[in-house]
Amino acid sequence: MRNKIIFACVALGIVGAGFSAWLYARPAKPLPPAFSPASNPYSEGVFANGIVESYQTQGENINIYPEVSGTVTQVLVAEGQSVSRGAPMLVIDDTVPRATVEQQAAQAAAALALLNELKAQPRKETLDVAKAQVEMAAANLKSAQDQLDKQQHAFAQDPKAVSRDVLDNDVNAAKVAKANLGVIQRQYELVRAGAWTFDIENQERQYDALIKARDASVALLAKYTVRSPVEGVLLSVQATVGSYISPQGAYDSYTQGYTPAAVIGPGEAGGYLAVRCYIDEILIPRLPQPEKMHARMFIRGSDRNVPLEFMRVQPYVSPKIQLSDQRTERVDLRVLPIVFRFMPPAGVRLYPGELVDVYVGDKEVPPPVPQERPALTGQEKSHAP
């Protein structure tokens, strides 16, 4: 009995193993594709990689780089926001340049006060002092002259009444008093004439130099507030409060490279978006004439495609590094940029910076009409996979 049970278990195991082998050996049914791959709609179409951009009549999106370095203290805008020309977007720490402006403004004010003082000369009080000094010197001269006259009169009456030494001293005292009066009178004239024109001109130039230095510092201080150069839509803001930005841009911790502090696209484009296509240099001879050029864009990850309107050719063949942004990469392939525009279809989301597939040609080929396959016979069904 025991052996029968063992043989039965072995038989069941063999049957189970065979069934499992058959089950797992069956070919897996392939999943249907998520979307149909892009097919060339033109008889001689040229394939190109494209990148969606905000539409503008010339150039590309505007990359904002600050002209000074520092720590961001305020971010006044948000991505997707419309900004007007001159609107403040970022504020960088301006403690040092603001103190410099205040210092130079104080120096300029001091220079102006000194200039006004020079122009206001002579001061009435100073002129009064100089005049009083002239009167005192004149009085001293009169006193010395009177003393000399008395001594000379006495000497004329009796030469022995006045010594020759005393008479000489009185003569010298009178001469000193007269010379002193002349000096003080000239000093009075100098005070009354006011400041020298050359002193005033020198002070005016010093004041002007300080004003220009202050204005330069004010202009530098204004650069610590990053403003929008045009009216548009803010596509990207890389700076955050507390981050450090410089004229090289903002450091991206993900790519470990420097990116623009902000990116602005045009605000009024009539709802259009643009596609910048990069045509391989070996395919350039196959391009149709610009007036006959058509293109169709295929949105990756979907079955949607959109016709494009030709706008312009950027007539400069450059290395193909625009999409990878690898500036140090050795590249032999060169591409020709062509710009198209399109109106985003309803229900489709597209954003600047999105990669798309583009075919460029001159005449579209009508898509093939799907034909129904004939019904299979019983024998054909047996051989069908």
DAHUKA-V879272 format. One record per backbone hydrogen bond with DSSP energy under -0.5 kcal/mol. CO is the residue of the C=O (numbers start at 1). NH is the residue of the N-H. If there is no record, write none. Layout:
CO_NH ; CO_NH
//
This chain:
1_5 ; 2_6 ; 3_7 ; 4_8 ; 5_9 ; 6_10 ; 7_11 ; 8_12 ; 9_13 ; 10_14 ; 11_15 ; 12_16 ; 13_17 ; 14_18 ; 15_19 ; 16_20 ; 17_21 ; 18_22 ; 19_23 ; 20_24 ; 21_25 ; 22_26 ; 23_26 ; 39_41 ; 41_365 ; 42_45 ; 46_360 ; 48_358 ; 49_278 ; 50_356 ; 51_276 ; 52_353 ; 53_274 ; 61_63 ; 62_64 ; 62_264 ; 63_65 ; 64_261 ; 64_262 ; 70_245 ; 71_93 ; 72_242 ; 74_91 ; 78_81 ; 81_234 ; 83_232 ; 84_87 ; 87_228 ; 89_76 ; 89_77 ; 90_226 ; 91_73 ; 91_74 ; 94_98 ; 95_99 ; 96_100 ; 97_101 ; 98_102 ; 99_103 ; 100_104 ; 101_105 ; 102_106 ; 103_107 ; 104_108 ; 105_109 ; 106_110 ; 107_111 ; 108_112 ; 109_113 ; 110_114 ; 111_115 ; 112_116 ; 113_117 ; 114_118 ; 115_119 ; 116_120 ; 117_121 ; 118_121 ; 118_195 ; 123_127 ; 124_128 ; 125_129 ; 126_130 ; 127_131 ; 128_132 ; 129_133 ; 130_134 ; 131_135 ; 132_136 ; 133_137 ; 134_138 ; 135_139 ; 136_140 ; 137_141 ; 138_142 ; 139_143 ; 140_144 ; 141_145 ; 142_146 ; 143_147 ; 144_148 ; 145_149 ; 146_150 ; 147_151 ; 148_152 ; 149_153 ; 150_154 ; 151_155 ; 152_156 ; 153_157 ; 154_158 ; 158_161 ; 158_162 ; 163_167 ; 164_168 ; 165_169 ; 166_170 ; 167_171 ; 168_172 ; 169_173 ; 170_174 ; 171_175 ; 172_176 ; 173_177 ; 174_178 ; 175_179 ; 176_180 ; 177_181 ; 178_182 ; 179_183 ; 180_184 ; 181_185 ; 182_186 ; 183_187 ; 184_188 ; 185_189 ; 186_190 ; 187_191 ; 188_192 ; 189_193 ; 190_194 ; 191_194 ; 196_200 ; 197_201 ; 198_202 ; 199_203 ; 200_204 ; 201_205 ; 202_206 ; 203_207 ; 204_208 ; 205_209 ; 206_210 ; 207_211 ; 208_212 ; 209_213 ; 210_214 ; 211_215 ; 212_216 ; 213_217 ; 214_218 ; 215_219 ; 216_220 ; 217_221 ; 218_222 ; 219_223 ; 220_223 ; 221_224 ; 222_225 ; 224_92 ; 224_226 ; 225_227 ; 226_89 ; 226_90 ; 228_86 ; 231_267 ; 232_83 ; 233_235 ; 233_265 ; 234_80 ; 236_263 ; 240_243 ; 243_72 ; 244_251 ; 245_70 ; 246_66 ; 246_249 ; 249_246 ; 250_259 ; 251_253 ; 252_256 ; 252_257 ; 257_252 ; 259_250 ; 261_238 ; 261_239 ; 262_64 ; 263_235 ; 263_236 ; 264_62 ; 265_233 ; 267_269 ; 269_272 ; 271_344 ; 272_55 ; 273_342 ; 274_53 ; 275_277 ; 275_340 ; 276_51 ; 277_279 ; 277_338 ; 278_49 ; 279_336 ; 280_283 ; 280_284 ; 281_284 ; 283_286 ; 284_287 ; 289_292 ; 289_293 ; 290_293 ; 294_361 ; 295_308 ; 296_359 ; 297_299 ; 297_306 ; 298_300 ; 298_357 ; 299_302 ; 304_299 ; 306_297 ; 308_295 ; 308_310 ; 309_341 ; 312_339 ; 313_315 ; 314_316 ; 316_318 ; 316_337 ; 318_335 ; 319_321 ; 321_325 ; 325_327 ; 326_329 ; 329_331 ; 333_320 ; 334_281 ; 335_318 ; 335_337 ; 336_279 ; 337_314 ; 338_277 ; 339_311 ; 339_312 ; 340_275 ; 341_309 ; 342_273 ; 342_344 ; 345_348 ; 348_350 ; 351_354 ; 354_52 ; 356_50 ; 357_298 ; 358_48 ; 359_296 ; 360_46 ; 361_294 ; 363_43 ; 368_370 ; 377_381 ; 378_382 ; 379_383 ; 380_384
//
